[in-house]
C-alpha cells in the first residue's frame, strides 16, 4: 500500500521538501508527482518548489501484486516571501532627560534576529526593547535585522533628541523652526538639542534670566546667530524661524555678518564648525 510523508509542508519560495516513502509491501517501482508538472522515480526524493502555490502530491508504487496510488490534496503550501526590510517605531523621539523610549520592531520579511544600537554605547538583541537615555544629547539609533541565519540583512535608522531636564518653576517654550535636519541649537552658549522634522522645542523658566542669544549651526550652512527680542510667559510658545543659508566655497574660509534693520533682531552668520 502506498503512503508517504514530508519533512515540512509549508514555507516560502524557493521551498525544498524531502518526501519519505512509507509504503509497505514488495515494491519494485515508484512514481512521484509533485503537483507542479514534475515527477520523480526515486524512493524518497527531495523536491524544490520555485513558485508560490498550493500543490497536490501523489505517490504510486508497483510490485508483484500490482500498483497502488495515494494522493494528498493541497499537501504543500508555498508562499511568496516578503522582502527583508528593517523598520521600527518609537513612542517618542524627543524629550527631557532621563528619557525612556520604547522601540517597536516594524520590519518585514520574517527576521529571526535583531541587533539594536541606541547611539549611546548601549545595545540590545530584543525584538522591541525599551531604552533609557539618562543624559542630554542627539542619538542615532540603528536596527539591523537578519533572516535565514543572516543570509540577508537590512537596517533602519532614526534620531532621538534628549534635551536637558527642566526642574521646577513656571515654564514657557521656544520653538526653533529650521529646514536643516540635525542642525545643532545653542541657547546662550548651552547646547539644547538638534532639529528634527524641521523643529526643536526648548523649555525655559519664565522667571529665570531671559535667554539672549540663539545660535544654530549645521554642516554645509553658515552659522546663524540672533538676539532674542521676546521671551515666553508661562505656557506660552514663541516661534523662532531660522533661515540658514547654504555655505559657498568662499564663505567656507571667510565669515559673513548680517545686520537687519530691526533693532533687537541682530543676525550674524559665519561658517559652521560641526
N, C-alpha and C positions, 0 to 999 in steps of 0.2 A: 504494500500500500504506500502511495506517495505522500510525503509530508516534508515540510521544511520550516526553517526559522531564519531570522535575520538578526545580526548583532545590533542593529538600530533601524528604526523605521521613519524617523522624522529628522529633518535638518535643512541646512542651507546649501544651495547650489554653489559650486560643484559638490556633490554628495556621494561618497563612496560607501557601499554596503557589502558586507560579507554574508552570503547566503549559505546556510548549512543544510545539507541533505539529511533528513531524519527518516527517510523511507526504510521500510523493513521488507525482508524477503530476498530472494535470489535475483539481484539486479545486474543486468548486463549493459544497460544504456540509460542515459538521462538526457532530457531536453528542457532547458530553462527558457522562458520567455519573460522579459523584464518589463514589458508594457511600454517600451519606447522604441519598438521595432528592432530590438536587438535580442540575440539569443546566445546560448552557450551550451556546450556538451560536457562541461566539466562537472565533477561531482559536487563540489562546494565552491562556487566561483565568487570573485569579488567584482562587483559591477559599479560603475561610476555614472551617476545621473548628472548631466550637464545643464539641464533646463529645469526651471520650476514646474511643478505639476503634481498630480496625484496618479499613481501608477498601480495597475493590477499585475500581479506576478503569478505565474503558473509554473508547475514542475510536472513533467511526465516521465515516468520510469517504466522501463520494459525489462522483462525477464522471460524465463521459460514458460511461465503461466500467462503471458500476455503483457499488456500495458495498462497502466493506471495513471490518471491525471488528477492533480489537485490545483485549485485556483483560489487565490486570496485577493478579493476585490479591494481596490483602493488601499493596498497594503503599504505603499511607500508614499510619503508626502514630502515634497521638496519645495522649499520656499526661497524666494529671491532675497538675497542678503542685502540689508541696508548698508550704505556706505558708512565707514567708520568716521564719525565726525565728533570732535570734542566740543563740549559746550557746558556752561554752568551758569547758575543764577546765584545771587547773593541777596539776603534780606535787607542789607544796607551796604552802601559803598562810601559813606561819608558820615562822620560823627566825631564827638569828643572822646578823647582818651580817658579811661580804657574803653575800647570799643570791641564788643562781641559781634562777630559776623558768622552767620550760618550760611554755608555754601551748599548748594544742591546740584548734584550732577544732572545734566540735561543732555548727555551725549546719546548718539545713535550708533547702531552697528553692533550692539551687544558686547561692550567691552568686558573684559574679565579681570582687569587690574587698573588701578588708579594711582597716580603719583602727583601730589599737590606740593607746590612751592608757594608759601604765603608771602614771600618777599622780605621777611624779617629774620631769615635763618631757620625758621621752623618748617616742617614738612608733615605730610600725612599720607597714608595709603587707604584711608576710608573712602567709600564712595561719596558721601555727603558730610564732610566734617564741619565742626564748629571751631572757630579760632578766635583767640583773644589777642588784640593789639594793645599792649599796655602803654605804648609811647606814641606821641605825635609823629607823623611822617606820611610820605606818599609811598605806597607799597604796590608793587606789580605782582599780581597773583597769576600763577600758571598751572594749568592742569594738563597732564599728559596721560592718555589712555592707551591701553594695549588690548589686542584681541588675538585669539588663537595662538597663545604663547608668544605674543609680541611680534608676530609676523606682520602686523600692521599697527601703526601708531598714529596718533593725531594729538594736537594740542590746542588750547584756547587760553586767552589772556584777558585780564581786566585789571583795573587800578582801584585800590582802596585808599581813601584820603582820610587820615586821622588828624584832627586838629586839637590844639590844647584845650584842656577842660576849663570851663567857666564855673567858678565856685562862688556861690552866694551873691547877694546883691541883685539889683534890677538890671535886666539885660535888654539890649537892643541889637540890631544886626546891620552889618554892611553886606550887601550882595554885590560881589565883583563880577561883572559881565565881560567876557573876553572870548574871542573866536579861536585863540591859540590853545588847543588842548594840551594840558600838562604844564602850562605856564606857572611859574612859582610866584606866590603872592607874599609880600612882606609888608608889615604894618609897623611903622616907627622902628624899623630895624629888626623886627621879630618875625620869623617865618610862620605863616598862618596856614599854609596848605597849597594845593595845586588846583588849577582849573579843571573841572570835569563836566563834560556835556555843556560847556560854554559858561559855567558859573561856579562860584565858590561863596558860600555863606559863612560869614565871620561873626561870632557872638562877641559883644563887647559890653563892659559895665557902663551904664549910663551915668553913674556917679563918680567914675574914675576920671583921671586926667584925659581929656579928649585926644584921640589919635590925630596926628597932624600930617604924616607923610605916608602915601601909598606907593609902593614900588612893585612893578610886575616885570618879570623877565622870562623870556622863552628863547630857545635856540633858533637862530635864523631871523630874529627880530631885534629891533632897537629896544634897549631898556626903557621902561616907562616910569616916570616919577610924577606924582601930582600932589599938590597941597589939598587936603580935605577941608572943604569950607563948612560943611554941615555935619552934625553929629546926631545919631538916633536917640529918641526918647525910649522909655520902657515899652517893649513890644513892637517898636517901630523898626522898619527896614528901609535903609537908604541904599539906592542902587548907584553903583559906581561903574560907569561904562568905560572900558579901557580899549582905545583904538590902537593896538600895536601896529607898527609899521615894519614891513619887511626890511631886512638888512642888506644893503648893497655892498659891493666889494669895497668901495671907497670908505663906506661907513663902518666896515669891519675894523678899520685902523683909526678912524677919526670919529670922535663922538659928535653928536648934534644936539642942540638945545632949542626948544621952542618956548616962547613966552606968549601965551594967549592974551587977548585984550582985556579979559575979565580979571579983576583982582581977586585973589583968594582961590584961583584955579590955575596956579602955575604948573606947567607941564614941562619936564626935562627928559630928553631922550638921549641915551648913549648905548654903545654896543653891549649886548647881553653876554654875560660870562656865566654860563650854566655850570 
